[in-house]
Amino acid sequence: MERRSFLKTLGAGMGVYSVSSLFDSATLGRVEAATRSVATQSAIDVGQNETYWREIQQAFSVSRRMINLNNGYCCPSPRIVTDAVVDYIWQQEEAPSYTLARLLPPFRESVRQGLARVFGCDPEEIALVRNASEALEILLFGIELKSGDEVITTTQDYGRMRTTLDQRSRREGIDVTLFKIPTPAESDEVLIEGFKNAITPRTKIILMSHQINLTGQILPVKEICALAREHDIEVMVDGAHSFCQFEFKQEDVGCDYFGTSLHKWLMAPKGTGLLYVKRDKIEKLWPLMAAPERMDDNIRKFEEIGTHSEAPYLATGEAITFHNTIGAAPKEARLRYLKDYWAKKLMEIPKVRLHTSMNPKMSCAIATVELEGTEPSAMVSYFWDKHKIIVVAINHDEFRGLRITPNIYTTLDELDYFCDVFEHIAKTGLPKSA
Ligand SMILES: Cc1ncc(COP(=O)(O)O)c(C=O)c1O
């Protein structure tokens, strides 16, 4: 990224004045000062600047007695976010019938605004939900389909979303067609071709991941949405992993529907998600929990879920501020650098197969690696039992391996340690008991 556009990103995050917060502003101040000190560097250079990331690592409360390389599950929040959640919980408890029912809910609107700025859309197109599962179930259950209509998705889309379609199929007789994509895919063209071939005259909906959780593969959403439009097909994008891991705006993906978790790469409190529905699509989409008719064209109809804690949603404001203070571009560059760092080391080892493309367009923080001839689940146990390193086994019909996902708080030392243990396993095999 050009220096000028990085500066623009920085400016967008911080305005002309210093960022601070009611919560742990000292930490945020450190992050901001560090970011200012690298303001003249390109995002790629910042991504490799260890002095800078050492400052960012201090902003987290993660434990260093273990090495967590499974940030694909969900991510720890910076301290400032956790402090905010706790504080909002205290406020709720003051007098719930006033603080929870009346005082706090209006502040959701500024969080909606903040998310809309990050995603580059109208706030009236954003619903705050509990996670990607809820966002995507609203979409998959809320759209009108009749028996014989077809939904297509890949064999690598997320299990819960496929289960949702399967339930509609059993209940209402819709047809669900799964198709395979290459692992790894090295070009957009091969992926677009796969979707093109899967479309039939009965296809009404495409469900697609922006980034496959099993391998970190990034898919060309914009091109597939354009293709779908030619066939009058609607596309529902599972952005559980893409949002705030790498940089894009709504117009870069061009989708009508998008669902994501915010407790993944935005590092917002656990139990937060975002549903994006294009303005003119809101009215015809049914909410999961009933809302009054007068709310038919109001995005807030998807938030009619009964009594719930406001704390995670409100503290999402702090997560947005943290994300903007670092900047989306340097964060993406750092995450890709960390993936490249360990993957390049392991690729030197015989019998190692990477199921993720190293093409920067095709992957970012997440990648999956196989040591041929060694059972991934046994490796997971060994990494944890002997070294307290958290990695996750992927056992899919089409491939298997360990999914490795560092985060911006991960140190290079931690990745070196992981690579050393991996290399040791490759050389000597796993001990019999592992
Ligand atoms: C691709 C994908 N979609 C959806 C989800 C569901 O996310 P959540 O459990 O936060 O609802 C996940 C979770 O890992 C995922 O990887």
The ligand as an SDF file (V2000), in Angstrom:
LIG
                    3D

 16 16  0  0  0  0  0  0  0  0999 V2000
  -16.8740  -19.6550    7.9310 C   0  0  0  0  0  0  0  0  0  0  0  0
  -17.6060  -19.5330    9.2390 C   0  0  0  0  0  0  0  0  0  0  0  0
  -18.8810  -19.1770    9.2180 N   0  0  0  0  0  0  0  0  0  0  0  0
  -19.5950  -19.0320   10.3500 C   0  0  0  0  0  0  0  0  0  0  0  0
  -19.0230  -19.2700   11.5780 C   0  0  0  0  0  0  0  0  0  0  0  0
  -19.8640  -19.1260   12.8160 C   0  0  0  0  0  0  0  0  0  0  0  0
  -19.3100  -18.1580   13.6410 O   0  0  0  0  0  0  0  0  0  0  0  0
  -19.9290  -17.9860   15.1100 P   0  0  0  0  0  0  0  0  0  0  0  0
  -19.6670  -19.2640   15.8330 O   0  0  0  0  0  0  0  0  0  0  0  0
  -19.1900  -16.8270   15.6600 O   0  0  0  0  0  0  0  0  0  0  0  0
  -21.3610  -17.7520   14.9360 O   0  0  0  0  0  0  0  0  0  0  0  0
  -17.6820  -19.6560   11.6430 C   0  0  0  0  0  0  0  0  0  0  0  0
  -17.0480  -19.9330   12.9370 C   0  0  0  0  0  0  0  0  0  0  0  0
  -15.9020  -20.2620   13.0490 O   0  0  0  0  0  0  0  0  0  0  0  0
  -16.9570  -19.7940   10.4440 C   0  0  0  0  0  0  0  0  0  0  0  0
  -15.6860  -20.1680   10.4540 O   0  0  0  0  0  0  0  0  0  0  0  0
  1  2  1  0
  2  3  1  0
  2 15  2  0
  3  4  2  0
  4  5  1  0
  5  6  1  0
  5 12  2  0
  6  7  1  0
  7  8  1  0
  8  9  2  0
  8 10  1  0
  8 11  1  0
 12 13  1  0
 12 15  1  0
 13 14  2  0
 15 16  1  0
M  END
$$$$
